[in-house]
Amino acid sequence: MKGNARHTNSLTAWLLMCILSAGLFSSCSALIDEDLSGCLYGTGVRFEYLIYDDDGGAADAFPTSVDRVMLHIFDDGGKHVATRTEEGKALRDPQWRMTLDLDPGTYHLVAWAGLDGVSFRGQPSCVYKEDACVELNCEGNLSQEILHPLWHGAADITVEKEYTEHTVSLVKDTRRIRIVLQQIDDEPLDAADFRFSITDDNSLLGHDNLPVPNGLLTYRPYADGSQVVGGDGEIDNGPGSATVAYAEFSTSRLVEGNRTRLRIDRDSDGETIVDIPLLDYLLLRRAEGSGLTDQQFFDRNDAYTLVFFLDDGLSWLKTQIIINGWVIRLNSGTIGD
């Protein structure tokens, strides 16, 4: 009995020493090294969504804006390797990273963020990167709903044996466009007296965030009405106030080179009073010397307000337009075609 007890005690002591040794010599032990970076493995992907001010400064709004992320991973030949998703509370943490367990090599990442399955639908499974597209959900060729915000990002990365970290910058694709009509003599206007539409071919976005030809889509306002501006806010058009008509649109990405058009018709006789190449007019708001390309300008501005002034016959006075608070003097009646 005593021999067995001594044997048991020895075995117990030996096991205890092994456990203690493993803890002491582990490279990830907080007792030895407070920096736990050595514990990280694989590849960490950080996402950012930069919002720019008029001076070119930027702040990362990813933790407060994005609610879900789908990341497609492709090898250097464009073949699908894996898809990872994350949503909810984890994304609120600025230190959150999506961890990927990948063999060393070169990969191409395609990220879609904000996919809710209602406004836009993506591909949960892909074979090649060309499959990683997203399509706007709509009935036929008409969209008149508020679209859930959508973002896109892509990056080429190299994975090493040691832990590596990479950043995917997201671009917001969805846009809010507010059209305001004001009569020059401040007579009240009613949105019901007009028909508003925007047409574009941007319902299908490819893995590179560029439109894939999918047919012309007509956007209708998700909201319209009348609103008092200026004065004391009284609905009866007090001194210094005007009742304007407005229409709110929610669209997919605005892309340089697309033939995006804004059209406004008078309801009484069907006469078209505004029919313009929308992108050309929006670019009038770009500050000289900004250094931004056309596409950079569109991608950095997710909301636009355009104010058109009408004469007493409810026709557009083509002398000026207000875009995002800037008064633009028009030297000719049309821009582009």
C-alpha positions in Angstrom: 0.0 0.0 0.0 2.8 2.4 0.9 4.5 1.7 -2.4 1.4 2.4 -4.3 0.9 5.7 -2.4 4.5 6.8 -3.2 3.9 5.9 -6.9 0.7 7.9 -7.0 2.3 10.9 -5.3 5.2 10.8 -7.7 2.9 10.6 -10.7 0.8 13.5 -9.4 3.9 15.6 -8.8 5.2 14.9 -12.3 1.9 15.9 -13.9 1.8 19.1 -11.9 5.3 20.0 -13.0 4.3 19.5 -16.6 1.3 21.7 -16.3 3.4 24.5 -14.6 6.2 24.2 -17.2 3.7 24.6 -20.0 2.3 27.7 -18.5 5.7 29.2 -17.7 7.2 28.7 -21.1 4.2 29.4 -23.3 4.9 32.3 -25.6 1.3 33.5 -25.0 1.5 33.6 -21.2 0.5 37.0 -19.8 2.7 36.2 -16.8 5.8 36.5 -19.0 4.7 39.0 -21.7 1.9 41.5 -21.4 2.0 42.0 -25.2 -0.2 39.2 -26.5 0.5 39.9 -30.2 2.5 36.6 -30.3 -0.8 34.8 -29.7 -2.4 36.0 -32.9 -2.5 33.6 -35.8 -3.5 33.6 -39.5 -4.5 36.9 -41.1 -6.5 39.8 -39.6 -8.7 42.0 -41.8 -9.6 45.4 -40.6 -12.4 47.3 -42.3 -12.7 51.1 -42.6 -15.3 53.5 -44.0 -13.8 57.0 -44.3 -16.1 60.0 -44.3 -14.4 63.1 -45.7 -15.1 66.8 -44.8 -14.8 69.7 -47.2 -11.1 70.2 -46.3 -10.2 66.7 -47.2 -10.0 65.4 -43.6 -11.3 61.9 -42.9 -12.7 60.0 -40.0 -13.4 56.3 -39.8 -17.2 55.7 -39.4 -17.1 51.9 -39.8 -17.9 51.0 -36.2 -20.9 53.4 -36.1 -22.3 52.8 -39.6 -21.8 49.3 -40.8 -24.0 46.6 -39.4 -22.9 43.5 -41.4 -20.0 42.3 -43.6 -19.6 39.6 -46.2 -16.1 38.9 -47.3 -15.3 36.7 -50.3 -11.8 35.3 -50.6 -10.2 34.3 -53.9 -6.8 32.9 -54.8 -4.5 34.7 -57.3 -6.3 32.8 -60.1 -9.6 34.3 -59.1 -11.0 31.0 -57.8 -13.2 31.1 -54.7 -11.5 30.0 -51.5 -13.9 30.9 -48.7 -16.6 33.3 -47.6 -16.8 34.8 -44.1 -19.6 36.9 -42.6 -20.0 38.9 -39.4 -22.7 41.2 -38.1 -24.0 42.9 -35.0 -22.1 43.9 -31.8 -18.7 42.7 -32.9 -18.5 45.4 -35.6 -19.0 48.2 -33.0 -15.6 47.4 -31.5 -12.9 49.6 -33.2 -10.3 46.8 -32.4 -12.4 44.1 -34.1 -10.6 42.1 -36.8 -12.0 39.4 -39.1 -9.5 36.5 -38.6 -8.8 34.3 -41.7 -7.0 31.0 -41.5 -5.2 31.0 -44.9 -2.2 29.3 -46.3 0.7 31.6 -47.3 0.1 33.1 -50.7 -1.6 35.9 -52.6 -5.3 36.5 -52.3 -8.0 38.8 -53.6 -10.7 40.0 -51.2 -14.1 41.3 -52.2 -16.2 42.8 -49.4 -19.9 43.7 -49.4 -21.2 45.4 -46.3 -24.8 46.2 -45.4 -26.4 43.3 -47.4 -29.8 42.8 -45.7 -31.4 40.6 -48.3 -34.2 43.1 -48.8 -32.7 46.1 -50.6 -29.8 44.2 -52.2 -29.1 40.5 -52.6 -25.6 39.1 -52.9 -24.1 35.7 -53.8 -23.6 33.6 -50.6 -21.5 31.2 -52.6 -19.1 31.9 -55.5 -16.9 29.9 -57.9 -14.9 32.8 -59.4 -14.6 36.4 -58.4 -16.9 37.4 -61.2 -19.7 35.8 -59.3 -19.3 38.1 -56.3 -21.8 40.6 -57.6 -24.8 42.3 -55.9 -28.2 43.1 -57.3 -30.8 45.6 -56.2 -34.1 44.0 -55.3 -36.9 45.7 -57.2 -40.1 44.9 -59.1 -39.4 44.8 -62.8 -37.5 48.0 -63.6 -38.9 50.2 -60.9 -37.4 51.1 -57.5 -39.2 53.5 -55.1 -38.1 52.3 -51.6 -35.5 53.6 -49.1 -32.5 51.3 -49.8 -30.5 49.9 -46.9 -27.0 51.3 -47.0 -24.6 49.3 -49.1 -20.8 49.4 -49.1 -18.1 47.7 -51.2 -14.4 47.1 -50.7 -11.6 45.1 -52.3 -7.9 44.4 -51.7 -5.1 42.2 -52.8 -3.2 40.7 -49.9 -0.1 38.6 -49.3 -0.4 36.1 -46.4 2.9 35.1 -44.6 3.6 32.3 -42.2 3.5 34.8 -39.4 0.4 36.8 -38.4 -0.3 39.6 -40.9 -3.0 42.3 -40.9 -4.6 44.1 -43.8 -7.1 46.9 -44.3 -10.1 46.9 -46.7 -11.4 50.4 -47.3 -15.2 50.5 -48.0 -17.0 52.8 -50.4 -20.6 53.6 -49.7 -22.7 52.8 -52.8 -26.2 54.0 -51.9 -27.2 57.6 -52.4 -29.9 60.0 -51.2 -31.0 62.6 -53.7 -33.5 65.3 -52.7 -35.1 67.4 -55.4 -36.7 70.8 -54.4 -38.9 73.0 -56.6 -39.5 76.6 -55.6 -41.5 79.2 -57.5 -39.6 82.4 -58.1 -42.4 84.6 -56.7 -42.7 82.2 -53.7 -46.2 81.0 -54.6 -46.8 77.6 -52.8 -46.1 74.4 -54.8 -47.4 70.9 -54.3 -45.4 67.8 -55.2 -48.6 66.2 -56.4 -48.5 68.6 -59.3 -45.3 67.0 -60.6 -43.9 63.6 -61.6 -40.3 62.9 -60.6 -38.0 60.2 -61.9 -34.3 59.2 -62.1 -33.2 56.6 -64.7 -29.9 54.7 -64.6 -28.4 51.3 -65.3 -26.9 50.6 -61.9 -29.1 47.8 -60.4 -26.3 45.1 -60.8 -22.8 45.8 -59.4 -19.9 43.6 -60.2 -17.0 42.4 -58.0 -15.2 45.6 -58.9 -18.1 47.8 -57.9 -18.8 48.8 -61.4 -22.2 48.4 -63.0 -22.9 45.3 -65.0 -25.4 46.0 -67.9 -28.8 45.0 -66.5 -31.3 47.2 -68.2 -32.5 50.7 -67.5 -34.0 51.2 -64.0 -36.4 53.9 -63.1 -36.2 55.4 -59.6 -39.4 57.0 -58.2 -39.5 59.1 -55.0 -39.9 57.1 -51.8 -41.3 60.3 -50.2 -42.6 63.6 -51.6 -44.7 66.5 -50.4 -44.6 70.2 -49.5 -42.5 72.0 -47.0 -42.3 75.6 -45.7 -38.8 77.1 -45.8 -37.6 80.4 -44.5 -39.8 82.9 -42.7 -41.5 81.9 -39.4 -42.4 78.4 -40.6 -46.2 79.1 -40.9 -47.9 76.9 -43.5 -49.7 79.9 -45.0 -46.5 81.4 -46.5 -45.8 84.1 -44.0 -43.4 86.9 -44.8 -40.0 85.7 -46.0 -41.2 82.0 -46.3 -42.1 79.8 -49.3 -43.9 76.5 -49.6 -41.7 74.3 -51.8 -42.3 70.9 -53.4 -39.8 68.1 -52.7 -39.1 64.5 -53.7 -36.7 62.1 -52.0 -34.9 59.4 -53.9 -32.7 56.5 -52.8 -30.5 55.0 -55.5 -27.6 52.6 -56.1 -24.1 53.8 -56.8 -23.6 56.8 -59.1 -20.9 55.8 -61.6 -18.9 58.0 -63.9 -19.8 57.4 -67.5 -23.4 56.2 -66.9 -26.2 58.1 -68.6 -28.0 59.0 -65.4 -30.9 61.3 -66.0 -33.3 63.4 -63.8 -36.7 64.1 -65.3 -39.6 66.2 -63.9 -42.9 66.5 -65.7 -45.9 68.7 -64.9 -48.8 66.5 -64.0 -51.4 68.8 -65.5 -50.3 68.5 -69.1 -47.5 66.0 -69.1 -45.0 68.7 -70.2 -41.4 67.9 -69.3 -39.9 70.8 -67.4 -36.6 69.3 -66.3 -34.6 66.6 -68.2 -30.9 66.7 -67.4 -27.8 64.5 -67.3 -27.8 64.3 -63.5 -24.1 63.4 -63.0 -22.9 66.4 -65.1 -25.0 68.8 -62.9 -23.8 67.2 -59.6 -20.2 67.8 -60.7 -20.9 71.5 -60.7 -20.7 71.2 -56.9 -17.1 70.0 -57.0 -14.8 72.7 -55.7 -12.0 73.8 -58.0 -8.6 72.6 -57.0 -10.1 69.7 -55.0 -8.0 67.2 -56.9 -10.8 64.7 -56.9 -11.7 62.6 -60.0 -15.3 62.5 -61.0 -15.7 59.1 -59.4 -14.0 60.1 -56.2 -16.4 63.1 -55.9 -19.4 60.8 -56.4 -18.2 58.2 -53.9 -17.4 60.8 -51.2 -20.8 62.4 -51.2 -23.7 60.1 -50.3 -26.4 62.8 -50.2 -27.4 65.6 -52.7 -30.0 68.3 -52.6 -30.8 70.2 -55.8 -33.1 73.2 -55.9 -34.8 74.3 -59.1 -36.6 77.6 -59.5 -39.8 77.8 -61.5 -41.6 80.7 -63.2 -45.2 81.5 -62.8 -46.0 79.0 -65.6 -44.3 76.2 -63.6 -41.4 76.0 -66.1 -37.8 75.8 -65.0 -35.8 79.0 -65.0 -32.5 77.8 -66.4 -30.4 80.5 -65.0 -29.3 79.0 -61.7 -29.6 75.9 -59.5 -28.6 75.3 -55.9 -26.6 72.1 -55.3 -25.9 71.2 -51.7 -26.1 74.8 -50.6 -24.0 76.2 -53.5 -25.7 78.6 -55.9 -24.6 77.6 -59.4 -25.1 80.2 -62.2 -25.8 78.5 -65.5 -24.4 80.1 -68.6 -26.5 78.0 -70.9 -29.7 76.1 -70.7 -28.2 72.7 -70.8 -25.0 70.8 -69.8 -24.1 67.6 -71.6 -26.9 66.0 -73.6 
